Amino acid sequence: MTIPLQQREVDRLSLTGLSVAITQWAHDRRIISMENSKGQYMKLVSEFGELCAGVLDNDEAKKKDGVGDTFVMLNNVAAIFGGEIIGLMAIPCQPTSNMLSFYENLGLLADYVAKNQKDKALETIGLLANSLKTICIVALGLNFVECVQMAYDEIKHRRGVMYNGVFVKEDDERYLGIMQELEMQDLNESKDVEGSDA
């Protein structure tokens, strides 16, 4: 399936805007932090597993959700390692539409995340993102940007914060106490910075 050049450019621009919005959403919730790299990697594997379940069940809604959620997690892991997923996707690579090969590359990423090998992790994330797009378009016949948009639309109003490696949602009874604690930490850190400038 060949996508016309003009449509590819529109999709790239749309995907860029979504990536920026997803990254900002994750920053606002304290997800983009090196201490969360392993947890976000595990969430990535979980989301791709949900995509595979959608394929096995032949459930189009689950497939779309799985593609979008997997992209969100790739975006988060890339940001944690200081990368920008759209730039990583622009690096030439050999993407695959084979879901088992995707899992193989997830295994490589696990090793790079565990060893904090930034450059190899980012290169692999670029390959995984391009492979996810290829799986979406070629193997599943879905619109990649639409899947990512659906995932962002689902999370954009979700409130919560990353705390000790766990995402605590706004409706959790611990949320207010955690937010107060984090605000105090931020206040103390800003005082420490001001004190070191003097």
Secondary structure, 3 states (H helix, E strand, C coil): CCCCHHHHHHHHHHHHHHHHHHHHHHHHCCCCCHHHHHHHHHHHHHHHHHHHHHHHHCCHHHHHHHHHHHHHHHHHHHHHCCCCHHHHHCCCCCCCCCHHHHHHHHHHHHHHHHCCCHHHHHHHHHHHHHHHHHHHHHHCCCCHHHHHHHHHHHHCCCCEEEECCEEEECCCCCHHHHHHHHHHHHHHHHHHHHHHHC
